[in-house]
């Protein structure tokens, strides 16, 4: 069976369409959250949830640490830098493990005869940060992660981009800025040019029309697959 990724900025309607597909699509389907928010993940490594808790604890302590920063000597500063680098690479290895863990579940579901619906996708979540030279300014661990992801991580069989102008997305969610939302939109489109079976769907339409367009594209690829045109 095929894998289908629903992507788009917040406010595009991914969750609404994903829920309708799970409830009413005629073929057996499994849902996998393929985004970076561990709290939203329906499948995740225990280490990922532990790291997320540690991260929040560190953020809570950052204020008190800053107030006493002037008391730290050079040796303490170097030690802190070393520990920070170790922590970054621990997170890197766990992030790679997490992404492949979810991909493993995708293969298992497909082996059992299920279509797999991805809510978001790692390839696109990190692609949005590559515009305007941002890749060169990233820490080494982040650059290694993106290189591994784009070099080795499997692409979905079908990518459905729920597309809407930044003004529409902002009106729906009221999050981020128009510049940020438009930047994400262009990053998705640029990434889509380098991928097979990337389809733009107008997300400004009524929900029923968006859903119908999504179903039509999935059925098209399923039919191609059954006819032996898609591996």
C-alpha positions as CSV (number, residue, x, y, z in Angstrom):
1,X,0.0,0.0,0.0
2,X,1.0,3.6,-0.5
3,X,2.1,6.3,2.0
4,X,0.5,9.8,1.8
5,X,1.8,12.9,3.4
6,X,-0.5,15.9,4.2
7,X,1.6,19.0,4.6
8,X,1.0,22.7,4.9
9,X,1.4,25.5,7.3
10,X,-0.7,25.8,10.5
11,X,-4.2,26.9,9.5
12,X,-4.2,25.0,6.2
13,X,-6.5,22.3,7.5
14,X,-4.3,19.3,7.8
15,X,-5.8,18.0,11.0
16,X,-9.4,18.4,9.7
17,X,-8.7,16.5,6.5
18,X,-6.6,13.8,8.2
19,X,-9.5,13.1,10.7
20,X,-12.0,12.9,7.8
21,X,-9.7,10.5,5.9
22,X,-9.4,8.2,9.0
23,X,-13.1,8.2,9.5
24,X,-14.4,7.8,6.0
25,X,-11.8,6.6,3.5
26,X,-12.9,3.2,2.1
27,X,-9.5,1.5,2.3
28,X,-7.7,0.5,5.5
29,X,-5.6,3.3,6.8
30,X,-3.1,4.0,9.6
31,X,-2.3,7.5,10.9
32,X,1.3,8.6,11.7
33,X,2.2,12.0,13.1
34,X,5.5,12.8,11.3
35,X,6.2,16.2,12.9
36,X,8.7,17.4,15.5
37,X,6.2,18.0,18.3
38,X,6.6,15.0,20.5
39,X,3.5,15.8,22.6
40,X,1.4,15.5,19.4
41,X,3.0,12.2,18.3
42,X,0.9,9.0,18.4
43,X,4.1,7.0,18.0
44,X,7.4,8.0,19.7
45,X,10.5,6.5,21.4
46,X,10.5,6.7,25.2
47,X,13.9,8.5,25.0
48,X,12.3,11.2,22.9
49,X,9.6,11.9,25.5
50,X,12.3,11.9,28.2
51,X,14.5,14.4,26.3
52,X,11.4,16.6,25.8
53,X,10.9,16.6,29.6
54,X,14.5,17.4,30.3
55,X,14.4,20.2,27.7
56,X,11.5,21.8,29.5
57,X,13.2,21.5,32.9
58,X,16.3,23.2,31.4
59,X,14.2,26.0,30.0
60,X,12.6,26.5,33.4
61,X,16.0,26.8,35.1
62,X,17.5,29.1,32.5
63,X,16.3,32.3,34.2
64,X,18.0,31.5,37.5
65,X,21.2,30.4,35.8
66,X,21.4,33.7,33.9
67,X,21.2,35.7,37.2
68,X,24.4,34.0,38.5
69,X,26.3,33.8,35.2
70,X,28.7,36.6,36.2
71,X,30.0,34.4,39.1
72,X,31.1,31.6,36.8
73,X,34.8,31.3,36.2
74,X,36.5,30.3,32.9
75,X,36.8,26.6,33.8
76,X,33.1,26.4,34.6
77,X,32.3,28.1,31.3
78,X,34.4,25.7,29.3
79,X,32.8,22.7,31.1
80,X,29.3,24.1,30.4
81,X,30.2,24.4,26.7
82,X,31.4,20.8,26.6
83,X,28.3,19.5,28.2
84,X,26.2,21.6,25.9
85,X,27.9,20.0,22.8
86,X,27.5,16.5,24.3
87,X,23.8,17.2,24.9
88,X,23.4,18.5,21.3
89,X,24.8,15.3,19.8
90,X,22.7,13.1,22.2
91,X,19.7,14.9,20.8
92,X,21.0,14.5,17.3
93,X,21.3,10.7,17.6
94,X,17.9,10.4,19.3
95,X,16.3,12.6,16.6
96,X,17.6,10.3,13.9
97,X,16.5,7.3,15.8
98,X,13.0,8.8,16.3
99,X,12.6,9.6,12.7
100,X,13.6,6.1,11.6
101,X,11.5,4.5,14.3
102,X,8.4,6.1,12.9
103,X,9.5,5.1,9.4
104,X,9.8,1.5,10.6
105,X,6.2,1.6,11.8
106,X,5.2,2.9,8.4
107,X,6.8,-0.1,6.8
108,X,5.2,-2.4,9.3
109,X,1.7,-1.0,8.6
110,X,2.2,-1.1,4.8
111,X,3.4,-4.7,5.1
112,X,0.2,-5.5,6.9
113,X,-1.9,-4.1,4.0
114,X,-2.6,-0.6,5.4
115,X,-2.3,2.7,3.6
116,X,-0.3,5.1,5.8
117,X,-1.3,8.7,6.2
118,X,1.4,11.0,7.4
119,X,0.4,14.2,9.2
120,X,3.3,16.5,8.3
121,X,6.6,15.1,7.2
122,X,10.2,15.5,8.5
123,X,11.5,16.3,5.0
124,X,9.3,19.3,4.8
125,X,9.4,20.4,8.5
126,X,13.2,21.0,8.2
127,X,13.2,22.2,4.6
128,X,11.5,25.4,5.7
129,X,14.6,26.5,7.5
130,X,17.0,26.1,4.5
131,X,16.0,29.3,2.7
132,X,18.1,32.5,2.5
133,X,21.3,30.7,3.6
134,X,19.9,29.6,6.9
135,X,21.5,26.2,6.4
136,X,25.1,27.7,6.8
137,X,24.2,29.3,10.1
138,X,23.0,26.2,11.8
139,X,25.1,24.4,14.5
140,X,27.1,21.3,13.3
141,X,24.7,18.8,14.8
142,X,21.7,20.4,13.0
143,X,23.6,20.4,9.7
144,X,24.5,16.7,10.1
145,X,20.8,16.0,10.9
146,X,19.5,17.7,7.8
147,X,22.2,16.1,5.6
148,X,21.2,12.6,6.9
149,X,17.5,13.3,6.5
150,X,17.6,14.6,2.9
151,X,20.2,12.1,1.9
152,X,18.7,8.9,3.2
153,X,15.2,9.3,4.5
154,X,12.4,7.8,2.3
155,X,10.1,10.1,0.5
156,X,6.3,9.5,0.8
157,X,4.6,8.0,-2.3
158,X,2.3,11.0,-2.5
159,X,2.7,14.5,-1.0
160,X,-0.5,16.6,-0.8
161,X,0.4,20.2,-0.1
162,X,-2.6,22.2,1.3
163,X,-1.8,25.6,-0.1
164,X,-3.1,28.9,1.0
165,X,-1.7,32.5,1.0
166,X,-0.1,33.8,4.2
167,X,-3.0,36.2,4.7
168,X,-5.5,33.3,4.8
169,X,-3.4,31.2,7.2
170,X,-2.9,34.2,9.5
171,X,-6.6,35.0,9.6
172,X,-7.4,31.4,10.5
173,X,-4.8,30.8,13.3
174,X,-3.4,34.3,14.1
175,X,0.1,32.7,14.6
176,X,3.6,33.7,13.4
177,X,3.9,36.6,10.9
178,X,2.9,37.0,7.3
179,X,6.6,37.0,6.2
180,X,7.2,33.7,8.1
181,X,4.1,32.0,6.7
182,X,4.9,33.1,3.1
183,X,8.5,31.9,3.6
184,X,7.3,28.5,4.6
185,X,4.9,28.3,1.7
186,X,7.7,29.0,-0.8
187,X,10.0,26.5,1.0
188,X,7.4,23.8,0.6
189,X,6.9,24.6,-3.1
190,X,10.7,24.5,-3.7
191,X,11.1,21.2,-2.0
192,X,8.1,19.9,-4.0
193,X,9.9,20.6,-7.3
194,X,12.5,17.9,-6.3
195,X,10.0,15.3,-5.3
196,X,7.8,12.8,-7.1
197,X,4.0,13.0,-6.9
198,X,3.9,16.4,-5.2
199,X,0.4,17.9,-5.6
200,X,-0.8,21.4,-4.6
201,X,-4.4,21.6,-3.4
202,X,-6.1,24.9,-2.9
203,X,-6.8,25.0,0.8
204,X,-8.9,28.2,0.5
205,X,-11.8,26.2,-0.9
206,X,-14.6,24.9,1.4
207,X,-13.5,21.9,3.4
208,X,-15.7,19.5,1.5
209,X,-14.0,20.5,-1.8
210,X,-10.5,20.2,-0.3
211,X,-11.4,16.8,1.0
212,X,-12.8,15.7,-2.4
213,X,-9.6,16.8,-4.1
214,X,-7.4,15.0,-1.6
215,X,-9.4,11.7,-2.0
216,X,-9.2,12.1,-5.8
217,X,-5.4,12.3,-5.7
218,X,-5.1,9.3,-3.4
219,X,-7.4,7.2,-5.5
220,X,-5.5,8.2,-8.6
221,X,-2.2,6.9,-7.2
222,X,-3.8,3.8,-5.7
223,X,-5.2,3.0,-9.2
224,X,-1.8,3.6,-10.8
225,X,-0.2,1.3,-8.1
226,X,-2.7,-1.4,-8.8
227,X,-2.0,-1.2,-12.6
228,X,1.7,-1.6,-11.9
229,X,2.7,1.9,-12.8
230,X,4.0,2.8,-9.3
231,X,6.5,0.7,-7.4
